[in-house]
Amino acid sequence: YLVSNSSASWDAARKDCRDRGADLVVINSPEEQNFLSMVTTEVVWIGLNDKEQEGTWKWVDGTPPTLMYWAKDQPNNGGEEDCVSVRSEENTWFDRSCSSSRHWICEKLP
């Protein structure tokens, strides 16, 4: 895993991860969700979005989420919010505008 030192849009964050031979993190287990909440205090982009079809959430690897950690009243698509960030202190997901500037977490699979 790599936690960025800077912040950027979701697409720029994903490009940075891919340039490193990785991708935005895909959360596959409660243990991974908990781990990520401990590695940063920033609000960070993860590899989940519904850019292709509104309301159909997919990870960057094309799979649908099997676990969901949405905050209360999320996702709400307030103002075209198609990308997902994690708020670490609550360990919950929020949909946000993909052009918002956030830190991010890359994951490189072995």
Secondary structure, 3 states (H helix, E strand, C coil): CEECCCCECHHHHHHHHHHCCCEECCCCCHHHHHHHHHHCCCEEEEEEECCCCCCCCEECCCCCCCCCCECCCCCCCCCCCCEEEEECCCCEEEEECCCCCEEEEEECCC
